[in-house]
Amino acid sequence: MISQNNSIGTIKEIDGLRGVAMFIIVMSHFDAHFLQSGGVNIFFVVSGFFITKIISNKGIDFSIGNFYISRANSLYPQLLFTTILVFILYLIFGELEKINYFFNSFLAAISSTMNLYLIKQGNVYSNQEYINLFLPLWAFSVIFQFYIFYPIALKIIFSFNRFVKLSPVRIFYILIISTVISYIAYMYYFEKGNDVSNFYSPFSRLWQFLLGGSTYYFVKIYKPKINLNLTYVGIILLLIWQFDLGEIGFLYTTIIISFSAVFIILGSVWKDPKVVTIFSLGLFIKFGKTSFPFYLWHMPLIYFLSLYFDEIIVVFSTLFIGVLLANIQYWANYKIIVMRLANIKNFKYKVFFISATMASFSLYASYNDFFTSANLKNTSSYFEKFNVQRGLEVDFQEKYSSFERSTAKDSNGDSCQTSVLEFQCAFNQLGKSRNVILLGTSHLAAISQSLKDELVSRDHPVTIITPPGCPYILNYYNTTRSWCNIEYMEKIRGFLSNSIQPSIIIIFTRYAYYIEGKLKTDPGYEVKEVIMSSNIEKNIISGFKKTYKDLIDQGHKLVLIYPVPESNKHVPRELRKKVYNELFKFNLDYESFSDRNESTFSMLDSIGYENVFRFYPHKVLCDNNTSCMTSVGNKILYNDTDHLSRHGSELLSPLILDLPVFNESGR
């Protein structure tokens, strides 16, 4: 039933929805997560609903200045307090060698531009090299930026009421049409690959805020004749999202999550008061009320605890300490800021001035190199004597030898892991044994030095072609690396086909990354975008197989290196815990490795030509198909989560060269 102006009071279930969303967000950020990421999409819709409600209640008399002061004072002091305290804790307990990354994120967090910083960096949601303590604040930054511009837009809309009667129905139509237009525009720029549609761009989230605002006005103008508990529809959509496992795709997933929030809001307004849902539970309502301070604290807690404890301790400690800190901070903010605002003259203006000054200074400092690397290095050096991690690092270095990658370099000292395709990484070209070409990506580059040294010692001419993130697949291109295109593949093919003689080609890449998709430890995991694409081939497995058949048809002999077990944690960082806990063990789960690489093994096994030889790293690294080792004695076998270290390379390289193809006589 259409009504011109239904009253909308307090909806406690919205706090419950916030609580559920916060729980999903936190649980998805643990290494051993069992919930899908994306809960921030719920906050975008809820924020649009909530802010539209606040502004619309004031109507044309709404003061933008008072709104800015109110929102900033309720949020920014908590942000400032938490980030500064985390900064102090980092200097004592954190990894000081990462201080440049950390401090830049710190400034971006304080200036509420974390999302823009990530766009500029081009290095997204990844804890492969380090956990960014402030990374989740990209979502807060988007919301804060929305708070700046959305009130101005509504104020302009309300001002037209002087000339044209703007009923709630008409405002609803304006907002819903704006939602559709903004989503279509987002899709257009997304297809173009423009930064405007970047995962962290406020523009890419605008339609979700407008959807929340449209939902408010829909509730305002429409009241069903019977109680409709659409909450269950929202819950079903949440379950579809959680059990999706990435099959639906990023764009559709955001729609599902956003509309789950819409249906839960509608259901909360229209439901029978006697009906109790998960969003009506006091636990989640309380959690929702304290969701902002918990959001601020959860990633720093995960970071600090992960440095010292096992995963199970990290999970329970983060939840317990996070809830405790969130409640304390929520109470303190209410008592010190909110209550005092009502009793002390001009106090709110002073708080706002301090907040605006800190944000402006941080923004200026982050974009003008106010703090140089030298300044940060001096700060790091000063705190080294107090830093717990630095002490552990010294002990760690004494206990374990170096775990850098074994990446070959050309005659100029430049890495052979490069996108430059001049075939400059050529060694021992006058060698008498058969010509060998290393063809792969960073995973082959990581063991290229050891392989090259072994091959040269056997008088093989060696050429290394290992561009990062660009596996050799004919007619394919990388969707994010413009240089890795079809012409690039053809240039490699031309080099291979014009070789003086048929060669032994050692091929190694992270197949599952391109076939199954990214892991949580990979940059861009949350977008779930296709990595390699083709305008000709429809199936990347078929692309790999046709490419390798082409090499066989050219007369080459192939050595296919099967996948190396991957970790969901940074291996050396985890093994550092053995310094103070001799009982700590860190092995990789064979079953998880096998499941992830099932399609890869099937594909490689199906390449059944006479001149194909195979090497299985897991038969060396894994024991009885149960677990896979990450170290041998004091030698760490991994450089990070999935690249082998020098020691891992030295372990496997001689075994690779024991294959019969390397023992054949003649060139």
N, C-alpha and C positions, 0 to 999 in steps of 0.2 A: 504494500500500500504506500503510495507516494504521499509524503508529508513535506511541508515547506520548511519545518524547523524542529526536528526532534531534539530534545535535550539529552546530552551525553554526560553522565557523571563519571565518577572514578571507576575504572575497570581494573579490578585487582588481578585478573587473569593476565593482563599485559605484563605485569611484573613477573608472574609465573612463567610467561613465554620468554621473557628476558632470562630468567633463571635457567630454563631448559636450554636456551641457545648458548648461554655462558658455559654450561656443563659440557655441551657438545664441542664447543671451541677448545676448551681446556683439554678434554680427553683426546682430541684429534692432534694436539701438539706434542704428545708423548711419542717417543720412538716406537714403542710397541702399541700403537694406537689401534682401537677397534671401531672407532667412529669416523665417518667421513668429515673432512674439513668443509667449511662454507657457512658456518653458523653466523658469521658477520652479516650475511645477506638479510637475516631476520632483523638484526639491529637497524639496518638501513630503512627497511619498511616501517618498523616500529617508530623510529625517529621521525620519519615523514608524517606519520599519524599523530604522534604526540605533539610535535611542534606546530602542525596545522591546527590542532585543537587549542593550544595556548594562544596562538595568534588570532584565530577566528573568534574566540570568546571576547576579544577586545574590539574586533572589527576595525572600522575606520579610525578609531581612537587609539589604535595600537601604536606604541612608541618603539621604534627600532632601537634607539639608544638604550632604553631601559631593558629591552630584550637582550641586547649584547652584554650589558653589565650583569644581568641576572644569570645568563647561561655561562659566561666566563667565570663568574665568582663561584658558581656551583661545581664547576669542573676543573678549572685551571689550577687552583691552589693544591688540589689533590695530585694533579699531574706533576706539578713543580716539586712538591714534597717527595713524591715517590721517585722521580728520576734523579734528583740530587742525592737522595739516600742510596739509591742503587749505584750511582757513580762512586760514592764513598766505599760501598761494599765491594765494588769491582776492583778498586785500587788495592784492596786488602786480600780478596779471595779470588779475583778473576785472572784471566790470562793476559798479562801486560803486553805480550807480543802482538796482541790484536787491538791495541789501544787506538790506532788510527781508525779502524772500522767502528769501534765502539764509540769513540768520541764524536765522529761525524753523525752517527745515529742518535747520539745523545742530544746534539744541537737540533737535529731535525725533529726529534720528539718534543723538545721544549717549544719550538717554533710552530708546532702542529703542521709540519710539512713532510712528515715521514713518507707519505705516498709519493710526493714529488721527488724526494731524494732517491727512492727506489727506482723510479722511472729514469732518473738521470744516471743512476748506477748501471741499470740494465741487469742487475744481479738480484733475482727475485727469491721468493720464499725458499730458502735453502739453509740447512744447517750442516751441509756437507763439510765445509771447512771450519765453521764455527756457528754457535747459536747466537743470533742477534737478539740481545736482551729487549730491545725496543721494537722489534719487527711488527708485532701485532698492532702497534700504535698507528700503522698506516690507516687502519679503519677508523680510528678516532679522528685522525687528521681529515679524512674525507668528510666525516660527520661535522666536524668543526667548520670546515670550508662551506658545507651546505648551510650551516647556521648563519654564515655571513651573507650569502646571496639570496637564499629562499625568502627570508622576511621582506627583503626589498621587493622581490617579485610579487608577493602577496599584497604588500602595501600599494603597489602600482595598480593591481587588480581592484583592490577595494576603492581606490581613488576614482575609478570610473563610475562608481555608484552615484556620484554627483550628476552624471549625465545619463546613465542607463541603469535602470533598476536591476541590481545584481542579486537575485535570489540565491539561496543555497543550491538550488537545482542548476542554475546557470554556472555557478562557480564549479560545481561538480563536473559539468560538461567541459569547462575550460581545462580543468586539471586532468581529466581522463584523456582528452585529446592531446594535451601536452605530454602525457605519459607515453602514448602510442607514438607520437612524433619523435620524442627523445629516444625511444627504443629503436625505431627504424633508423634514425641517424646513427645510433651506436652500432647497429648491425652493419650499416654501410661502411663506416670507418674501420670496423673490425675486419671486414672482408678485405679492405685496402691495406691492413696492417699498419694503420696510422697510430702514432702515440696517443692521439686523442682517445682511442678506445683501449688503451693499455689497462691491464688488470687493476692497476692502482689509480687510474685517472678518475677524478670526481665526475667527469662527463659520463664515463661508463656506468656510474652508479646513480646518475640523476633520475633515470626512469623508476628506480626502486623507491627513492624518496617521494617522487610524485605519485607513485602507486599508493604509498602510505597516506599521502594527503587526499587522494581520490577516495580511499577507503573511508576516511573520516567523514567526508561530505556525503558519501553514499549512505553511511549509517545515519547521518543527520537528516537525509531526505526520505529514506525508505524505512518502513517498519512493517515486518510481516504480520499477517493476521494470527499466525500461530508461532509458538516458540520453535525456532530452528537451531538445532545444535550442530552448526557447521564445523565445530571444533574437530569432530571425528574425520571430516574430509581433510582438514589440515593435518591431522595426525597421520592419515593414510599417505598424504604427500610427503611428510617427513620420513616415513618408512620407505617409500619408493626411493627417496634421495639416499637414505642410509644403506639400502641394499643394492643400489645401482652399481657400485664398484667401478665407476668410471665409464660404463658402457653407453650411457645416454649422451655424454658430452657436456662440456663446460657451459655452453650457452643455454641448453635446455635445463641443466641442473639449476642454474640461477633462477630461471622462471619457476621451476617446481618449488624451490625453497621460498621464493618471494611470495608466491600465491598460497603456500602453506601458512605463512604468517597472516595473509589477508583473511583466509578462511577461519583461522583460529581467533582473530580479532572479531570478525563478524559473529562467530559462534559464541564468543564470550559476551557480546552485547545482547544477542537474541535468544540465548539458551534459557531453559527453565531454571530458575534460581535454585531448585532442589538438586539439580544435576551437578555432580562433582567430577571434574576431570583432573588430569595430572597438573594442569595449569592453575587449578584452584587450591592445590595443596600448599599449606603454610610454608613447608620447607623450600619449595621453589619460589614462592612469592618473596620470602625473606632473602633468598639467594639472588633474586632479580633486583631487589632494592639495593643490594651491595655489589651488584655486578660490575660497576665501573671501577671501584678500587681493586676488586679481584682481578679484573682484566689487566689493570696496571701491574699487578704483582705476579701473575702466574708465570710469565715467560722468564723474568729474572730468577724466580724460584727454581724453575726447571733448569735453567742454565747453571746456577750455583750448585744445586744438589747433584746434577749430572756429572759435575767435575769430581765428585767424591764418593758417590754411592751407586749401588745397583739400581736397575730400573724400577723394581717393585717398591723400594724405599723412596725413590724419587716421586712416584705416582702418589702414594699415600701421604708423604710429607708435604708435597705441593698442595694437595687438597686441604690437609689439616691446617698447615701454617697459613695458606692463602685465605681460608675462611676466617681464621683468627685475625689476621692483619686487616682484611677487608672490613670486618665488623668494627674493629678498633678505629680504623681510619674513617669509616662512615659516621661513627658516633662522634669522633673528635671534630670532624668537619662540620657536623650539625651544631655541636656545642660552641665551637670557636668561631666559625665563619657565619653560619646561617643565623644563629640566635643573636650574635653580636651585631649583625647587620640591622636587625630590627631595633636595637637599643642605642647604638652609638652614631651620632650625627656624622654624615659624610664617610662613614667607614667603608661602605660599599664602593665609593669612588676611589678611595685609597687602595683597596684591594685590587680593583680593576686596573688602576694606573700601574701598580707594581707588576701585575700579570702581563699587561700590554708591553711594558718596558722590557721585561725578561724575554718575551716572545720575539719582539722586534730586534733586540740585541743578538739573540741566538740565530735569527734569520740572517742578519747582517754578517755575523761571524762565519756562518756556514757557507755563504756564497762569496765571501771576500778573503778566504784563507787567513782570517784574523789569527787563528791558532795554527802555526806552522808545524810541520813534522818534527822540526827541531825542538819546539816548545813541548810537544807531547813526549818526545823521547826523553827530555830532561825530567819531565814529570814522572815518566815511567821509571827512569833510573833512580830517582829519589825514593820511590816507594818500593823498590826491589827488596830492600832489607826487611820490609814489613810484609811483603807479599807471600802468602802461603804457597801459591802455585809455583812461584819462581823457585822456592826451596825444593818443592817436589820435582820440578823440571831438572834441577841439578842432579838430584838423586837418580832420576829417570835416565838421564844421559849417561850416567856412570853404569847403570844397570843394563841398558840396551844400547846397541850400536845404531848408527844412523839409518833412517828409514826413507831416505829420499828416493825418487824414481831414477831408474837407469835409462835416461833419455839421451840418445845420441846427439852429437853436435857436428855441424859441417866444418869445413876447413877454416871458416871465418869465426868459428866459435858460436854460431847461432844454432838454436835448437832445431832439430829435424821435425819437431811437432809444430808445424806452421802451415798457414793457408797459402803461403807463397809457393807457386807451382813452377819452379824453375829446375826441378830435379837436381838440385845442388848437393843433396846428401848422397854423394856417390863415393865409394871407397874401394881401393884395391882393384881398379878397373882393368889392370893387366893380369889379374889372377888367372891361373890355369884351370881351376875347378869350375864347375857349372855356375853360371850367373844366378844370383839370388836377389829377389825383390821383396822387400817388406811392405805390404800393402794393407793399411788399416787406419785406425783412428788413435786417439790418445792412449788406449789400452795397449796397443802394440808399441806405440812410442815409449811407453813406460818401461818396456823391456828391450828396447831397440839397442841400447848400448851393449848389453850383455850378449845379445844375439849377434850383433855386428862383430864384436871382438872374437867370439867363437868362430864365426864364419871366416873372418879374415885370417885367423890363425890356421885355417884349413885351406887357405888360398882361394877363397871364393870372391869374385867381384860382388859388391853389395850396393844396392840402391834402396833408399828408404823414402817411402811416400806415406806419411801419417798425418794428414790434416785433421785438426780437432773437430769432432762432431760432424764429420763428413765422410761416411762410409762409401766405398766405391760401389755404386749401383747405377747401371745405365738407365737413362731416361728419368732419373730422379733428381730432386733438388731439396735442399734444406729450407724449411719454411721461415726460419729466423736468421739464417746466415746467407745473405744475398750472394756472396762469392761462391758458395757451394751450389752451383747450378748445373744444368744439363751440359753447357759448354765446358765446364770444369771437368765433368765426367768424361767427355769426349777427348779432352786434352790428355787425360790419363790413359785412355784407351789407345790414343795415337802413339804415346810413348811405349806402351806395352807391346803393341802390334809391330812397332818398328825396331824392337830389340834385335841386336845382331843375331841372336840365337834364341830358341825357346828357353825360358827361364824356370827356375823353381820360385813360385810365388807363395810366400807365407802370408796368410790372411788371418787377421784377428781383429774383431770389433765387439762391441757390447750389443749383440744381436737383440736381446730381450728389450733393451732400451728403445729400439726402433720398431720392434714388432708388438710388444705388450704395452709399452709406455713407460713413463718415468716413475721412479720410486719417490717416496716422501723426502728423501735426502737430495733429490735433484732439483736444480733451479727450474722454476716454472711448473712444478708438480701440480699445483692447485688449478692451473688453467686446463690441464689435460689436453693440450693441443697436439695435433699430428706433427711429428718431427720431420720426417722425410715424406715428400709427396711427389706425385707424377701425374702428368696430363695424359699419359698413354696407358700405363699399368694401373690396375685396380687393386692389386694385392702385392704388398712389399715382399712377401715370401717368394712369390713368383718372380719379382724383380731381382732378388738375390740369386735365385737359381738360374735364371737366364743369363745373368752377368757372369756367373762362374762357368756356365757351359760355353760362353763366348771365349773365355780364357782357355778352356780345354781345346776348343776348336782352333785356337791360334797355335796350339802345340805346347803350351805351358804345362808344367806339373804343379799341382796345388797342394799346399799343406794347410789344412783347415784346423785352426786352434779353436777348440770348443770353449764354452764360457767358463770364466773363473767365478767361483762363488762370491756373491756380493754380501755386504753387511748393511744393516740399517743404522749403523753407528760408525763414527770415525774411529777406526781401529787403533791407531797409536794413542789417541786421546783416551780411549777406554783402558788400554793396557797401562796407562800411567797410574791407574788405581792400584796396580800390583806393588807400587813402591811402598805403600803403607798397609797393604792387605795382601800378604803372600798367598792367601787361600783364594784370591779372586781369579776366576777363570773366564776367558772370553773366547768361545768358539762359535762358529756359524752353523746354523741349522741346515742340514742337508735336505730335508724334506721341502723347506721353503725354497731353496735353490733349485731343486728338481721341478717343483710346480711352476716356478716363474719361467724356467727355460724349457718347458715341455715342447712348445712350438719350435724353439730354436733347434733342439736335438732332433726333432722329427724332420725339420727342413734339411739340416746338415747330413743326417743319415740317408736322406733320399737322393743325395748327389752321388750317384753310384757309377762313377767313371773309373777307368783303369788307372789313370794318372792322378788320382786323388788320394792323399795320405792324411791321416787324422791324428791329432794329439789331444788328450783329455786331461786338462789340468786338475779336475776334481779327483781323478784317480790317484794323484800325488798328494793333494791337499786334504782330502776327506778320508775318514776312517770308517770302514764298514757301513757306508751309506747312512751314518747317523749324525756325525758332526764334522766340521771342517776347521782345521787349525788356522790360527792367525799369526802364530809365532813359533819359532823353533829355538829353544834355549833363550839366548839373549838377542835373537835376531827376529825383528818384526817383518812379516811378509807382505804387509800392505802399507801403502802410502797414505790412503784415506779410506773411503768406504768400498771402493771397487777397483782401484788401480794398484797393481803390485809395486812393492818397493824394490830397491836394489837387491835385497836379500831374496825376495820372492822371484825376481828375475833370474838371479844366479842359481836358484834351485831348479827352475824349469828349463832354462835355455839349453843346458847340455843334454837334457832328456829329449827336447824337441829335435835336436840335431842327431840323436841316435836313431831317428826314423830311417828306414831303408833308402829313401830317396837321396839322402846325403852321403850314402856310402857307395853309390853307383860311380863307376869310373868314367872319366872323360867329361868333356864339356857338353 
